[in-house]
């Protein structure tokens, strides 16, 4: 029984773990990396055709996004997931393939004039359709045997419709070990979906750490805070543009807005239109409604039983075609535009930012996690100008973040989840930025007295011997533009000094902190960041 860590090791995205047990080779997740890619990942140690099956925690692209690439490489095994995850992946993987093909077409159109080599998409629509055809769906809490010695159960992780923690029981040569993969553990009291369900026992645990070093601001009343943002924006004649993940966060925002409209919380603006500009979000919303019985929480089911659509209301307009999308910005009324992607890296949201960022009456409202080195993170951190479609756009709109809205458990939630598991032999921490991984590992070790290991890509572990057989070291990616490694290392060291300087400013006066902020922003502007 061997486990090799491939992706999301000291990083937030690109989840993938490879296992060999009971004569089978299989993966837990195969996700795409998004945002900053700091560490080099090792390759899966066998060709795709040699992998017997995949276990998928949930549909988010950073967990599922490379499954079409696996199929393109010759994989033809089964992909096991919950019913809702299978339905969501049907639309999300096709959408990802569309983005891959569209980007390739755009790059090749530009590159042809320059004489560049042809850009090949990561995978095609046919690859996505092929991967989707391999899905096998399962209900929550129903154990099934994949092959002799391998039993699996999906438990609701409360992160996304259909999301799960995966319990795997392996029996080989009369030795039985149980390993739990947390997947992404959900935040409590989210609208629509249930809270995460806890697992009582395991020999080994692989758990995420996205918010492993901080807590959410639970004092925020989401509906009240959103109402205040809408009110002040509409009063000045502006619109609220919400970059939102098409699956999960969009449906939550519709839930809140339905309540605002139903309770008539806005003064003089209660008939405002709400545009959902994302074909993926529209399809996903229908999947939410179709899986309500198995995934909705009690409050949402109560609405359904009363004949109320918890994510539908008067004034909700869906934009499917490109023409529908373009027409939105011709509507001069104060309005809400919800569009993907949530980190502003792709999709129709970039067009809405181009049309609305420079208008001071507007508000750009972030409602989800923004990974490092994404456009969303840059805006939240105070960028004054950004590049969109090769054009510099002035940031004059109000930039807001609705604190506390997160699909991920915070530090308290993560600790509560791991406390429920009685005496695991070892806990592996992954799926978090480096500072969060190390902080959570330290806390679990010191507070719960558990053996904790935070692997880098390439680390291997023997489940029977309870032994790390390969203690991989981090391999930092040096991009081609960093030709002089010594100089680049000096730059990295300088950035670390700047980070420490920022941390040391927490107790200083507002004036000092403002001076430092202005100096950093000026540096970024000078370098056109």
LINWOPE-V572760 format. One record per residue. N is the residue number from 1. RES is the residue in one letter. PHI is phi as a letter, one per 30 degrees, with the letter a starting at -180 (999 if undefined). Layout:
# LINWOPE-V572760
N_RES_PHI, N_RES_PHI
This chain:
# LINWOPE-V572760
1_X_999, 2_X_b, 3_X_b, 4_X_b, 5_X_d, 6_X_c, 7_X_b, 8_X_h, 9_X_c, 10_X_i, 11_X_b, 12_X_d, 13_X_c, 14_X_i, 15_X_e, 16_X_a, 17_X_b, 18_X_c, 19_X_b, 20_X_b, 21_X_a, 22_X_h, 23_X_i, 24_X_b, 25_X_c, 26_X_a, 27_X_c, 28_X_c, 29_X_i, 30_X_a, 31_X_c, 32_X_d, 33_X_d, 34_X_b, 35_X_i, 36_X_d, 37_X_c, 38_X_d, 39_X_c, 40_X_d, 41_X_c, 42_X_d, 43_X_d, 44_X_e, 45_X_d, 46_X_b, 47_X_d, 48_X_e, 49_X_d, 50_X_c, 51_X_d, 52_X_d, 53_X_a, 54_X_b, 55_X_c, 56_X_c, 57_X_d, 58_X_a, 59_X_d, 60_X_e, 61_X_d, 62_X_d, 63_X_c, 64_X_c, 65_X_d, 66_X_c, 67_X_d, 68_X_d, 69_X_d, 70_X_d, 71_X_d, 72_X_d, 73_X_d, 74_X_j, 75_X_d, 76_X_b, 77_X_d, 78_X_c, 79_X_c, 80_X_c, 81_X_a, 82_X_d, 83_X_e, 84_X_d, 85_X_d, 86_X_d, 87_X_d, 88_X_d, 89_X_d, 90_X_e, 91_X_c, 92_X_d, 93_X_d, 94_X_d, 95_X_d, 96_X_d, 97_X_d, 98_X_d, 99_X_d, 100_X_e, 101_X_d, 102_X_d, 103_X_d, 104_X_d, 105_X_d, 106_X_d, 107_X_d, 108_X_d, 109_X_d, 110_X_d, 111_X_d, 112_X_d, 113_X_d, 114_X_c, 115_X_i, 116_X_d, 117_X_d, 118_X_d, 119_X_c, 120_X_c, 121_X_d, 122_X_e, 123_X_a, 124_X_c, 125_X_d, 126_X_d, 127_X_d, 128_X_d, 129_X_d, 130_X_d, 131_X_d, 132_X_e, 133_X_d, 134_X_c, 135_X_d, 136_X_b, 137_X_c, 138_X_b, 139_X_d, 140_X_d, 141_X_i, 142_X_c, 143_X_d, 144_X_b, 145_X_c, 146_X_d, 147_X_a, 148_X_e, 149_X_j, 150_X_b, 151_X_c, 152_X_b, 153_X_b, 154_X_c, 155_X_c, 156_X_e, 157_X_c, 158_X_i, 159_X_c, 160_X_a, 161_X_e, 162_X_i, 163_X_d, 164_X_b, 165_X_c, 166_X_c, 167_X_c, 168_X_c, 169_X_c, 170_X_c, 171_X_b, 172_X_b, 173_X_h, 174_X_i, 175_X_c, 176_X_c, 177_X_b, 178_X_c, 179_X_b, 180_X_c, 181_X_c, 182_X_d, 183_X_i, 184_X_c, 185_X_d, 186_X_d, 187_X_d, 188_X_d, 189_X_i, 190_X_d, 191_X_d, 192_X_i, 193_X_c, 194_X_d, 195_X_d, 196_X_d, 197_X_c, 198_X_c, 199_X_c, 200_X_c, 201_X_a, 202_X_a, 203_X_d, 204_X_b, 205_X_b, 206_X_c, 207_X_b, 208_X_d, 209_X_b, 210_X_e, 211_X_c, 212_X_d, 213_X_b, 214_X_a, 215_X_c, 216_X_d, 217_X_d, 218_X_d, 219_X_d, 220_X_d, 221_X_c, 222_X_e, 223_X_d, 224_X_d, 225_X_d, 226_X_d, 227_X_e, 228_X_d, 229_X_d, 230_X_d, 231_X_d, 232_X_d, 233_X_d, 234_X_d, 235_X_d, 236_X_c, 237_X_i, 238_X_c, 239_X_c, 240_X_c, 241_X_c, 242_X_c, 243_X_d, 244_X_b, 245_X_d, 246_X_d, 247_X_c, 248_X_j, 249_X_d, 250_X_e, 251_X_d, 252_X_d, 253_X_d, 254_X_d, 255_X_d, 256_X_d, 257_X_d, 258_X_e, 259_X_d, 260_X_d, 261_X_d, 262_X_d, 263_X_d, 264_X_h, 265_X_d, 266_X_c, 267_X_c, 268_X_i, 269_X_b, 270_X_d, 271_X_c, 272_X_d, 273_X_d, 274_X_b, 275_X_c, 276_X_c, 277_X_c, 278_X_a, 279_X_e, 280_X_d, 281_X_d, 282_X_d, 283_X_d, 284_X_d, 285_X_d, 286_X_d, 287_X_d, 288_X_e, 289_X_d, 290_X_d, 291_X_c, 292_X_d, 293_X_d, 294_X_c, 295_X_b, 296_X_d, 297_X_d, 298_X_d, 299_X_d, 300_X_d, 301_X_d, 302_X_d, 303_X_e, 304_X_e, 305_X_d, 306_X_d, 307_X_i, 308_X_c, 309_X_d, 310_X_d, 311_X_b, 312_X_b, 313_X_a, 314_X_d, 315_X_j, 316_X_d, 317_X_b, 318_X_c, 319_X_c, 320_X_c, 321_X_d, 322_X_d, 323_X_d, 324_X_e, 325_X_d, 326_X_d, 327_X_d, 328_X_e, 329_X_d, 330_X_d, 331_X_d, 332_X_d, 333_X_d, 334_X_e, 335_X_a, 336_X_c, 337_X_c, 338_X_c, 339_X_b, 340_X_c, 341_X_c, 342_X_d, 343_X_c, 344_X_i, 345_X_c, 346_X_a, 347_X_i, 348_X_d, 349_X_e, 350_X_d, 351_X_d, 352_X_d, 353_X_d, 354_X_e, 355_X_d, 356_X_b, 357_X_d, 358_X_d, 359_X_c, 360_X_d, 361_X_d, 362_X_d, 363_X_b, 364_X_c, 365_X_c, 366_X_c, 367_X_b, 368_X_a, 369_X_d, 370_X_c, 371_X_d, 372_X_e, 373_X_i, 374_X_c, 375_X_d, 376_X_e, 377_X_d, 378_X_d, 379_X_d, 380_X_d, 381_X_d, 382_X_j, 383_X_e, 384_X_c, 385_X_b, 386_X_b, 387_X_c, 388_X_b, 389_X_h, 390_X_i, 391_X_c, 392_X_d, 393_X_c, 394_X_d, 395_X_c, 396_X_c, 397_X_d, 398_X_d, 399_X_c, 400_X_b, 401_X_b, 402_X_d, 403_X_d, 404_X_j, 405_X_d, 406_X_a, 407_X_d, 408_X_c, 409_X_d, 410_X_d, 411_X_e, 412_X_d, 413_X_d, 414_X_d, 415_X_d, 416_X_d, 417_X_d, 418_X_d, 419_X_d, 420_X_d, 421_X_c, 422_X_d, 423_X_h, 424_X_d, 425_X_d, 426_X_a, 427_X_c, 428_X_c, 429_X_c, 430_X_b, 431_X_h, 432_X_a, 433_X_d, 434_X_e, 435_X_d, 436_X_d, 437_X_e, 438_X_d, 439_X_d, 440_X_d, 441_X_e, 442_X_d, 443_X_d, 444_X_d, 445_X_d, 446_X_d, 447_X_d, 448_X_c, 449_X_h, 450_X_c, 451_X_d, 452_X_b, 453_X_b, 454_X_c, 455_X_d, 456_X_c, 457_X_e, 458_X_j, 459_X_d, 460_X_b, 461_X_b, 462_X_c, 463_X_d, 464_X_d, 465_X_d, 466_X_h, 467_X_b, 468_X_d, 469_X_c, 470_X_b, 471_X_c, 472_X_d, 473_X_c, 474_X_d, 475_X_c, 476_X_d, 477_X_d, 478_X_c, 479_X_d, 480_X_e, 481_X_d, 482_X_c, 483_X_d, 484_X_c, 485_X_d, 486_X_d, 487_X_d, 488_X_d, 489_X_d, 490_X_d, 491_X_d, 492_X_d, 493_X_d, 494_X_d, 495_X_d, 496_X_d, 497_X_d, 498_X_d, 499_X_d, 500_X_d, 501_X_d, 502_X_d, 503_X_d, 504_X_d, 505_X_d, 506_X_d, 507_X_c, 508_X_d, 509_X_d, 510_X_e, 511_X_d, 512_X_d, 513_X_d, 514_X_d, 515_X_d, 516_X_d, 517_X_d, 518_X_d, 519_X_d, 520_X_d, 521_X_d, 522_X_d, 523_X_e, 524_X_d, 525_X_d, 526_X_d, 527_X_c, 528_X_h, 529_X_c
